[in-house]
Amino acid sequence: MMMMMMMMMMMMMLMMVMMMMMMMMMMMMMMMMMMMTGVQIAITHFK
């Protein structure tokens, strides 16, 4: 019983870490997209 609980806890921790990584990746992607759009807008404005 104890081993099962430990395994479950480990799995949960792994899932949480994976979710955090995914969130970070998504945030980075969004930032990159925003920066790209911003640069494009600036270029169009100054041209």
C-alpha positions as CSV (number, residue, x, y, z in Angstrom):
1,M,0.0,0.0,0.0
2,M,2.7,2.5,1.0
3,M,4.7,1.8,-2.2
4,M,1.6,2.5,-4.3
5,M,1.1,5.8,-2.6
6,M,4.7,6.7,-3.1
7,M,4.4,5.8,-6.8
8,M,1.3,7.9,-7.2
9,M,3.0,10.9,-5.5
10,M,6.0,10.6,-7.8
11,M,3.7,10.4,-10.8
12,M,1.8,13.5,-9.7
13,M,5.0,15.4,-9.2
14,L,6.2,14.4,-12.7
15,M,2.9,15.5,-14.2
16,M,3.1,18.8,-12.4
17,V,6.7,19.4,-13.6
18,M,5.7,18.5,-17.2
19,M,2.7,20.9,-17.0
20,M,5.0,23.7,-15.7
21,M,7.4,23.1,-18.5
22,M,4.6,23.1,-21.1
23,M,3.3,26.4,-19.6
24,M,6.7,28.0,-19.7
25,M,7.1,26.9,-23.4
26,M,3.7,28.3,-24.2
27,M,4.6,31.6,-22.5
28,M,7.9,31.8,-24.4
29,M,6.1,31.1,-27.7
30,M,3.5,33.8,-27.0
31,M,6.3,36.3,-26.1
32,M,8.2,35.5,-29.3
33,M,5.0,36.0,-31.4
34,M,4.3,39.3,-29.7
35,M,7.8,40.5,-30.3
36,M,7.7,39.4,-33.9
37,T,4.4,41.2,-34.5
38,G,5.7,44.3,-32.7
39,V,8.8,44.4,-34.8
40,Q,6.7,44.0,-38.0
41,I,4.4,46.8,-36.9
42,A,7.4,49.0,-36.1
43,I,8.9,48.3,-39.5
44,T,5.6,49.0,-41.4
45,H,5.2,52.2,-39.4
46,F,8.7,53.6,-40.0
47,K,8.6,52.7,-43.8
